[in-house]
Amino acid sequence: MEVVRGVFESRGDAEKAVHQLRSLGIPLDKIGLITPGSPPETVERGMPVTDTEEPGMGRAMGAAVGGAMGAAGGATLGLAAATLAIPGVGPVIAFGMLGAAVLGIFGAAAGAAVGDTMEEQLGEGVPHEDVYLYEDALRQGRSIVIAYVDDDQEDRAQEVIETAGAADIETLREQWWVELRDDERSYYHHDGRDFDRDEPTYRQGFQAALHPRWRGKGYADVEDDLRTAYNGSKLDTSFREGYERGLAYHSRNRERRND
C-alpha cells in the first residue's frame, strides 16, 4: 500500500481531489482531509509522536475518531468529521479516519481505540520531518488531503492529486524557507559570519528543531540524539545556531496561536 498526499490552496480544490479519488474506487476509510475550521468547544489533549522517522497511524486515532466525530460538513464528502485544534496552528476540521490520524501526528488527538490493527493495514503516514510544512500550510489557510492506495492505483491517484491543484512538497519547502531567509541572513550576519557559506548546515539545524522528536528541547539535551540521527555528521556552530533559531520560530508560532 502506498501513500499519496497533497496541499491545496482551497478547501474546494481539496474536496474535488477527494471526490476524484473516490471515483478511482479508493475506500472512504483510506482517505482523509484536514482544513482550517471553526474554533472547537474543547481541545483534545496532545499525544506524543513516535521516535521513528515515519510516524504510523495507530494511536493517533482514538479519541478523535470516537466521541469527537460529529457533523462538521462531512456529509458533503461522505466522511465523518471532527473539529479539533492543533497547538501552534489553530482550529481545523478533520474529515475521515485518516484526517484524525494525521492530526495525531501533529499532536492534536489522543487515545488508542483504533490502534495498531489499522496502523498495520495502512502503513506509514506523513514523514515527521515534513510535519512543520503541513502545519505551516494549515496556518496559511490551505487544506491537506492524504490517501492510502493499492500499488496499482498509485500513479492514477497521484495524477488526481496533481490535476486538482496540489502543490509539490519540495516547492512548499523552498517557499517556506524563502519567506524566512532574509531575516535569518540578517540575524546570522550580525557578527560578521558568512551566511551564504553556512546556510546549508544552518538551515539543517533550523529544520531539525521543528522535528516533533526535538521541538521544544534545548540543544544540549538532544545533542547526542541529533548526532545519531545525522549519522555522525559534524554538527558545527552554524547547525547549532540554526537549531536555536528553529526553537524560537516554533515558540513564536505557538504564542501567536494562543493569543
C-alpha positions in Angstrom: 0.0 0.0 0.0 1.3 3.5 -0.9 0.5 7.0 0.4 -0.4 10.0 -1.8 -0.8 13.4 -0.2 -1.2 17.0 -1.4 -1.6 20.5 -0.1 -4.2 22.7 -1.7 -4.8 26.4 -1.7 -8.6 26.0 -1.1 -10.9 23.5 0.6 -12.9 23.3 -2.7 -9.9 22.0 -4.6 -9.1 19.5 -1.8 -12.7 18.3 -1.8 -12.5 17.9 -5.6 -9.5 15.7 -5.1 -11.3 13.6 -2.6 -14.3 13.0 -4.9 -11.9 12.1 -7.8 -10.0 9.7 -5.5 -13.3 8.1 -4.6 -14.0 7.7 -8.4 -10.9 5.5 -8.6 -12.5 3.1 -6.1 -10.4 4.2 -3.1 -12.5 3.5 0.0 -13.5 6.3 2.4 -11.6 4.8 5.3 -8.4 5.3 3.3 -9.0 9.0 2.5 -8.6 11.9 4.9 -8.9 15.7 4.6 -7.7 18.4 7.0 -8.8 22.0 6.5 -8.8 25.2 8.7 -12.1 25.2 10.6 -14.2 26.9 13.3 -12.8 27.1 16.9 -13.7 23.9 18.8 -15.5 24.0 22.1 -12.9 21.7 23.5 -9.3 20.8 22.5 -8.2 17.3 22.5 -5.2 16.5 24.7 -1.9 16.3 22.8 -0.2 13.0 22.3 3.5 12.3 21.8 4.6 11.2 18.4 6.9 8.2 17.9 10.6 8.5 17.6 10.7 6.8 14.1 11.2 8.9 11.1 7.9 7.9 9.6 5.1 8.1 12.1 2.4 5.4 12.0 -1.3 5.8 12.2 -2.4 3.7 15.2 -2.6 5.7 18.5 -3.3 8.9 16.6 -6.9 7.9 16.1 -8.5 7.1 19.4 -10.5 9.9 21.0 -10.7 12.0 17.8 -12.4 9.2 15.9 -14.6 8.4 18.8 -16.9 10.9 20.5 -15.4 13.9 18.9 -16.6 13.0 15.4 -19.7 14.9 14.5 -21.5 17.0 11.9 -18.9 19.4 10.6 -19.7 19.2 7.0 -18.6 15.7 6.5 -21.9 14.7 4.8 -20.8 16.5 1.7 -17.9 14.2 1.3 -19.3 11.0 2.8 -16.7 11.4 5.6 -17.3 11.8 9.3 -15.7 15.0 10.6 -14.3 16.4 13.8 -13.5 19.9 14.8 -10.3 20.0 16.8 -7.3 22.3 17.4 -3.6 21.8 16.7 -1.3 23.6 19.2 0.6 26.3 17.4 -1.7 26.1 14.3 -5.3 26.7 15.5 -8.7 25.2 14.8 -9.1 22.7 12.0 -11.7 20.3 10.7 -10.5 16.7 10.1 -12.6 14.6 7.7 -12.3 10.8 7.9 -10.3 8.4 9.9 -7.1 9.4 8.2 -7.7 13.0 8.8 -7.9 12.3 12.5 -4.8 10.1 12.2 -2.8 12.9 10.7 -4.0 15.2 13.5 -2.4 12.8 15.9 0.9 13.3 14.2 0.5 17.0 14.8 -0.3 16.3 18.5 -4.0 17.2 18.4 -5.6 13.8 19.1 -5.2 11.2 21.8 -6.1 7.6 22.5 -5.7 4.2 21.0 -9.2 2.9 20.4 -8.5 2.0 16.8 -4.8 1.4 17.3 -2.3 -1.0 15.9 -4.5 -3.0 13.6 -5.3 0.0 11.4 -1.6 1.0 11.5 -0.5 -2.4 10.3 -3.1 -2.3 7.4 -2.3 1.2 6.3 1.4 1.5 6.8 3.2 4.8 7.3 1.9 8.4 7.2 3.3 11.9 6.9 7.1 11.9 7.5 8.0 13.6 10.8 10.5 15.7 9.0 7.7 17.3 7.0 5.2 18.0 9.8 6.2 21.6 10.1 5.4 22.2 6.4 1.9 20.8 6.8 1.4 22.9 10.0 2.5 26.0 8.1 0.2 25.2 5.2 -2.8 25.0 7.7 -1.7 28.3 9.3 -1.9 29.8 5.9 -5.4 28.5 5.2 -4.5 25.6 3.0 -6.0 22.1 3.1 -4.4 18.7 3.1 -5.5 15.5 1.5 -4.0 12.1 2.3 -4.9 8.7 0.9 -3.6 5.2 1.1 -3.9 3.3 -2.2 -3.0 0.0 -3.6 0.2 -0.2 -5.6 -1.7 -0.3 -9.0 -3.6 2.8 -8.1 -0.7 5.0 -7.1 0.0 6.6 -10.4 -3.6 7.4 -11.1 -4.1 8.7 -7.6 -1.0 10.9 -7.8 -2.3 12.3 -11.1 -5.6 13.1 -9.5 -3.9 15.0 -6.6 -1.7 17.0 -9.1 -4.6 17.7 -11.5 -6.7 19.0 -8.7 -4.1 21.6 -8.0 -1.9 20.2 -5.2 1.4 22.0 -4.5 4.6 20.0 -4.8 6.1 19.3 -1.4 9.6 20.4 -2.5 8.1 23.7 -3.8 6.4 24.2 -0.4 9.6 23.5 1.4 11.5 26.1 -0.7 8.7 28.7 -0.4 8.7 28.3 3.3 12.5 28.9 3.6 12.4 31.8 1.1 9.9 33.6 3.4 12.3 33.2 6.4 15.7 33.5 4.6 16.2 37.3 4.6 15.6 37.6 8.4 17.8 34.6 9.1 20.5 36.1 6.9 20.4 39.4 8.8 20.5 37.6 12.1 23.4 35.4 11.1 25.4 38.4 9.7 25.1 40.4 12.8 28.6 39.4 13.9 30.2 39.1 10.5 29.6 35.4 9.8 29.1 34.2 6.2 25.5 33.1 5.8 25.9 32.1 2.2 28.7 29.7 3.1 27.0 28.3 6.2 23.3 28.3 5.0 23.0 24.6 4.3 24.0 23.5 7.8 22.2 26.4 9.4 19.0 25.5 7.6 19.5 21.8 8.5 19.7 22.8 12.2 16.7 25.1 11.9 14.6 22.3 10.4 15.8 19.8 13.0 14.4 22.0 15.7 10.9 21.6 14.1 11.0 17.8 14.1 8.4 16.5 16.6 11.1 14.5 18.3 13.1 17.5 19.3 10.9 20.6 19.2 10.8 22.5 22.4 14.0 20.8 23.6 17.3 22.6 24.2 20.2 21.7 22.0 22.3 20.4 24.9 19.5 18.0 25.9 19.3 16.4 22.4 22.8 16.8 21.0 23.7 13.1 21.3 20.4 12.1 19.7 21.0 14.6 16.8 24.4 13.2 16.2 23.0 9.7 15.9 20.1 10.9 13.7 22.5 12.7 11.3 24.8 9.7 11.1 27.8 11.2 12.9 27.8 14.3 10.7 29.7 17.3 12.1 27.1 19.4 13.9 29.0 22.7 13.8 28.3 26.1 15.2 26.1 27.1 12.3 23.9 24.0 12.8 23.5 24.8 16.5 22.7 28.5 15.7 20.1 27.2 13.2 18.7 24.8 15.8 18.3 27.6 18.4 16.6 29.8 15.8 14.3 27.0 14.9 13.2 26.6 18.5 12.5 30.3 18.7 10.4 30.1 15.5 8.4 27.3 16.8 7.8 29.1 20.1 6.7 32.3 18.4 4.1 30.3 16.3 2.7 28.7 19.4 2.4 32.0 21.2 0.7 33.7 18.3 -2.0 31.0 18.1 -2.5 31.1 21.8 -3.1 34.9 22.0 
